[in-house]
Amino acid sequence: MRIAILGGGFTGMAAAYYLAKKGYDVTLFEKEKVLGGLAVGFRQPNWDWYLERAYHHLLDSEDDILNFAKDMGFEDIFFKNTQTSSLYDFHPQGVAKNGLAHPEGVSDYRIFPVDTPHDFLRFPLLSFPEKIRAGIILAFLKSSPFLTLYEKQTAQEFLKKTMGERVWEVLWQELFRKKFGKYAENILASFIWARIKKRAKNLGYVKGGFQTFINYLEKQLKSLWVKVSTGYEIKRIEKGNNEYRINNIEKFDAVVSTLPTVIMSKITQSIFSQSFLNRFSKLKYLHAVVLILQTKQPILDKTYWLNICAPKIPIMIIAQHTNFIDKKHYGGNNMAYVGWYVDRDDPLIKMDSKEVLNFCLPHLKKITDNRLLITDYFLFHGPFAQPIFDKDFLKNKPDFITPVKNFYIANLDMTYPYDRGTNYAVKLGKDVARLL
Ligand SMILES: Cc1cc2nc3c(=O)[nH]c(=O)nc-3n(C[C@H](O)[C@H](O)[C@H](O)COP(=O)(O)OP(=O)(O)OC[C@H]3O[C@@H](n4cnc5c(N)ncnc54)[C@H](O)[C@@H]3O)c2cc1C
């Protein structure tokens, strides 16, 4: 059987690997020049490791990708202890209750580690009873099995009810607003369940960067006779008698699409009924915008991952990559990511790299007390990277099997209730391969 796999991210690569192992004749199509999708990396002449275009790490509970690597004899994944923190603004209104006086109208940004129960107990913006109550709910979520109950209420409703209004306002509200924008209030409680369930202190990374693993995987695919067709954009798929035609040229018996649902819907108009495709038009997405900064001094002292909980700073996260991975691999430079998820009509999405830099520079300077010397910067867009897990999503998300014989879907909308990730991409690739 000739199988076409659309999309050369982790889902497509894993599907290609498992299908080729079953003896199928597999072709993997990717529109970019290199495989990797959202996890793709790049390298500068004086770097000896790749750097992902969007911040990437693994969790030690992510067995699917760890076993996948082991299966292929790839041993270069390691784990490290890292620091996660949150940035808050002690502006006058917020300060009064906590007795920390500050001149009227002046922001006072402070960073608090939020990794351990000890960090949480020292966190100054909540009272002791509030922290105990929140801690009990977090422990409950960590040990509780997945319940459909979490799908019947929003995260906001659940967190306010269980942890209290003030804990919602201080700990969660801004995180949700930054990650989900105008959809923040509609996100299901299942999202928070999955997030807490998977949280880990030790984070994993690939020696040489994720692209090293991707390149290794590409070699394995080729040794299994997979045809890897990069720089090939799929514009149209048609169905003839028992075969699929891609771009009116290539012919296949089966298709596995790992493309974002919106793109898949566009290229399969002549294959699927309008009522089937209409379902997908109800799904909502945000798009990732990531600015990578190369600086003389680190932006953050010890923290790898910084949640920005200050409403006046229009940035979602800063990830100081070189507080996780040694800067010697990047020519001795400090590397940091500044990240957002935005709607398609957000001005940020239309800005070029210089404009994005100018947009965030004044805010970064406030955080770093002006000691910021940028030596280079790079911009990355991840289209459709963040599906919105709301009630519409539950009713309309895609499934592996479609109404049309031998056309399968496996894409990042299907990792629910878990937030998308390379681990789940590998699992999707493996699971879809079982169906053929
Ligand atoms: C900002 C950000 C941070 C992340 N952080 C992490 C992390 O820390 N850890 C982690 O494990 N995961 C992380 N992820 C998620 C992870 O990158 C994805 O879940 C995973 O890479 C998805 O793989 P995929 O193959 O399903 O999709 P994709 O990687 O999106 O692959 C789809 C592929 O289809 C290709 N394509 C699209 N249209 C066409 C076309 N018409 N013709 C041919 N090819 C086409 C695309 O170029 C792409 O390569 C992050 C993602 C983002 C955006």
The ligand as an SDF file (V2000), in Angstrom:
LIG
                    3D

 53 58  0  0  0  0  0  0  0  0999 V2000
    5.5710   28.2690   21.3280 C   0  0  0  0  0  0  0  0  0  0  0  0
    5.5680   26.7780   21.4080 C   0  0  0  0  0  0  0  0  0  0  0  0
    6.2020   26.1290   22.4460 C   0  0  0  0  0  0  0  0  0  0  0  0
    6.1840   24.7470   22.5410 C   0  0  0  0  0  0  0  0  0  0  0  0
    6.8420   24.1360   23.5710 N   0  0  0  0  0  0  0  0  0  0  0  0
    6.9110   22.8060   23.6030 C   0  0  0  0  0  0  0  0  0  0  0  0
    7.6910   22.1380   24.5880 C   0  0  0  0  0  0  0  0  0  0  0  0
    8.2860   22.7720   25.4500 O   0  0  0  0  0  0  0  0  0  0  0  0
    7.7390   20.7820   24.5680 N   0  0  0  0  0  0  0  0  0  0  0  0
    7.0800   20.0490   23.6290 C   0  0  0  0  0  0  0  0  0  0  0  0
    7.1860   18.8210   23.6390 O   0  0  0  0  0  0  0  0  0  0  0  0
    6.3190   20.6460   22.6910 N   0  0  0  0  0  0  0  0  0  0  0  0
    6.2210   21.9880   22.6550 C   0  0  0  0  0  0  0  0  0  0  0  0
    5.4720   22.6060   21.6890 N   0  0  0  0  0  0  0  0  0  0  0  0
    4.5600   21.8090   20.8640 C   0  0  0  0  0  0  0  0  0  0  0  0
    5.2390   20.9840   19.8250 C   0  0  0  0  0  0  0  0  0  0  0  0
    6.1300   21.7510   19.0630 O   0  0  0  0  0  0  0  0  0  0  0  0
    4.1310   20.4570   18.9230 C   0  0  0  0  0  0  0  0  0  0  0  0
    3.1400   19.8450   19.6730 O   0  0  0  0  0  0  0  0  0  0  0  0
    4.6270   19.4310   17.9580 C   0  0  0  0  0  0  0  0  0  0  0  0
    5.8200   19.8120   17.3600 O   0  0  0  0  0  0  0  0  0  0  0  0
    3.5180   19.2430   16.9230 C   0  0  0  0  0  0  0  0  0  0  0  0
    3.9100   18.3750   15.9300 O   0  0  0  0  0  0  0  0  0  0  0  0
    2.9250   18.0810   14.7380 P   0  0  0  0  0  0  0  0  0  0  0  0
    3.6540   17.2330   13.8030 O   0  0  0  0  0  0  0  0  0  0  0  0
    1.6230   17.5700   15.2510 O   0  0  0  0  0  0  0  0  0  0  0  0
    2.5690   19.4930   14.1060 O   0  0  0  0  0  0  0  0  0  0  0  0
    3.5310   20.5040   13.3600 P   0  0  0  0  0  0  0  0  0  0  0  0
    4.8450   20.5330   13.9910 O   0  0  0  0  0  0  0  0  0  0  0  0
    2.7510   21.7600   13.2230 O   0  0  0  0  0  0  0  0  0  0  0  0
    3.6830   19.8150   11.9180 O   0  0  0  0  0  0  0  0  0  0  0  0
    2.8210   20.0620   10.8380 C   0  0  0  0  0  0  0  0  0  0  0  0
    3.7080   20.2220    9.6130 C   0  0  0  0  0  0  0  0  0  0  0  0
    2.8870   20.4040    8.4640 O   0  0  0  0  0  0  0  0  0  0  0  0
    3.5670   21.2710    7.5850 C   0  0  0  0  0  0  0  0  0  0  0  0
    2.6170   21.8180    6.6260 N   0  0  0  0  0  0  0  0  0  0  0  0
    1.6350   22.7390    6.8710 C   0  0  0  0  0  0  0  0  0  0  0  0
    0.9520   22.9560    5.7240 N   0  0  0  0  0  0  0  0  0  0  0  0
    1.4750   22.1660    4.7800 C   0  0  0  0  0  0  0  0  0  0  0  0
    1.1760   21.9330    3.3970 C   0  0  0  0  0  0  0  0  0  0  0  0
    0.1680   22.5620    2.7870 N   0  0  0  0  0  0  0  0  0  0  0  0
    1.9240   21.0310    2.7090 N   0  0  0  0  0  0  0  0  0  0  0  0
    2.9420   20.3670    3.3210 C   0  0  0  0  0  0  0  0  0  0  0  0
    3.2700   20.5490    4.6180 N   0  0  0  0  0  0  0  0  0  0  0  0
    2.5450   21.4330    5.3390 C   0  0  0  0  0  0  0  0  0  0  0  0
    4.1620   22.3100    8.5180 C   0  0  0  0  0  0  0  0  0  0  0  0
    5.2140   23.0280    7.9110 O   0  0  0  0  0  0  0  0  0  0  0  0
    4.6100   21.4390    9.6820 C   0  0  0  0  0  0  0  0  0  0  0  0
    5.9470   21.0300    9.5170 O   0  0  0  0  0  0  0  0  0  0  0  0
    5.4920   23.9890   21.5620 C   0  0  0  0  0  0  0  0  0  0  0  0
    4.8600   24.6290   20.5030 C   0  0  0  0  0  0  0  0  0  0  0  0
    4.8930   26.0150   20.4170 C   0  0  0  0  0  0  0  0  0  0  0  0
    4.2350   26.6890   19.2610 C   0  0  0  0  0  0  0  0  0  0  0  0
  1  2  1  0
  2  3  1  0
  2 52  2  0
  3  4  2  0
  4  5  1  0
  4 50  1  0
  5  6  2  0
  6  7  1  0
  6 13  1  0
  7  8  2  0
  7  9  1  0
  9 10  1  0
 10 11  2  0
 10 12  1  0
 12 13  2  0
 13 14  1  0
 14 15  1  0
 14 50  1  0
 15 16  1  0
 16 17  1  0
 16 18  1  0
 18 19  1  0
 18 20  1  0
 20 21  1  0
 20 22  1  0
 22 23  1  0
 23 24  1  0
 24 25  2  0
 24 26  1  0
 24 27  1  0
 27 28  1  0
 28 29  2  0
 28 30  1  0
 28 31  1  0
 31 32  1  0
 32 33  1  0
 33 34  1  0
 33 48  1  0
 34 35  1  0
 35 36  1  0
 35 46  1  0
 36 37  1  0
 36 45  1  0
 37 38  2  0
 38 39  1  0
 39 40  1  0
 39 45  2  0
 40 41  1  0
 40 42  2  0
 42 43  1  0
 43 44  2  0
 44 45  1  0
 46 47  1  0
 46 48  1  0
 48 49  1  0
 50 51  2  0
 51 52  1  0
 52 53  1  0
M  END
$$$$
